[in-house]
Amino acid sequence: MPSTTNHASSLIYVAPVLRVANLARSLAHYRETLGFELEFVHGDFYASVMREGCRLHLKAAPPLPRAQEPGEPGDHIDACFGVRDARALAATFAARGATFALQPRTQAYGIEFYLRDPDGYILGFVEAA
């Protein structure tokens, strides 16, 4: 089995690609509500936002069928972010008008909360125990 410690081929980052109905609306949400910065826009259909080294790519495209309807409990997470202080970050997002799918709660593995974006994606934020 090949070694995974070869620094010449080390992974640099991961960027989940979310299909969004309206790229401008999604960019506004991620920038204004969640504090991400615009990394790039390609044409009128693809963009990247990032916050503290974490990236999300947004692609203007018809949504894929989802098992979860708007308003359902957020038990499916589309992207999960590790954070240092979940309660403080949740308070910041709440003050900016973010939509919570799950309010901050303590679990055996840490403190977590989930947000729902304008396209129904669930973003998990977890502070490890």
N, C-alpha and C positions, 0 to 999 in steps of 0.2 A: 504494500500500500504506500503511495507517495506521501512524503512529509507535508504537513500543512503549515510548517514554520518557515517556509521560503519567503523572505521579506520582499523579494522582487515581485511576487504575485499576491501580496497581502491585500485583503479587502479594504476598501477605503470607507465606503458607506453603503447603506441600502436606502432605496427610495420607493416605497409602495406607489403604484400608479392607480389613481382613483379616476374613474370615468364620471364626468360631471356634465349636467345638462346645460349649464351656462357658465362659461369660464370666467367672465368678468365678475359675476356674482360670487363664485367660489373664491376668486382671488381677493375680493373685498372682505369676505368672511375670514379667511385665513390671516390676512394682514391686519385688519382692524379689530376683529374680535379675539383672535388667538395670538396675535403678536408675531406672526411669521414675517420674514422679509422676502421680497421677490428676488429669486436668484436669476431666473431668465424667463422669457416668453419666446416661443417659436411659432411664428405665424399667429393665427387667431384660434389655434386649437390645442396648444400644449404649453405648459408652464411648470416651473419648479418654485416651490417656496421652502424656506428653511428657517429654523430657529435653533440656535445653540448647537449647530452641527447636525440636527435632525432634519431630514428632507421629506417632502411629499411632492410627487409629480401629479399634475392635474391634466386630464385629457378630455377635451370637449368631444363627447361621443354619447350615443344612446346608452342609457343605463342597462346593465345586465340584470336579468331577473334576480330578485333577492328573496330569501326565505323570510325576511323580517319586514313587516309593514310599519309605516310611521306610527308612533304611539305605543308600539310594543315595548316590553322591557328590553333594555340593552344587554342581552346576554351574549350576543355575537360581537366580537371586536374586529374591526377591519384593519386597524393599526394600533400598536401598543407602544407607549413611550415610558421609559424609566425616568423617574423624577426624584429630586432630592427632598422636596417638601410638598407633598400632595395637597395638604389643606391650604397652604398659602397660595399655591397655583390655582386651586379651585376657586378661592376667594377672588383672585385677580380675574379669572375668566367670568365669574358670576357678575362682577362689577362692570364687565364689558358686554354683558348681555348674552353670554353663551347659553345654549340649550343643553341641559343636563339630561342624559339618559339614565344615569345613576349618580346619586349624590355621594359625596365622600363617605366611605365606610371602612372599618377595620376588619381585615381578614387575617388568617393565620400567617399568610405570606407578606402582609404589609397593608398599607392604606391605598385605596384605589377610588377612582371616580371615572365616569364615562361621559363624553360629550357626543352630541349628534350634530353633524354638519348639515348644510342646506339640502344636500342630496341624500340624506339619511344614513350616511356612513357613521359608524360608531368608533370614536377614538378613545382608547383606554389610556389612563395615566396612573402609574403604579409606583409607589414609594416602597421599596423592599423593606421587610422587617429587619 
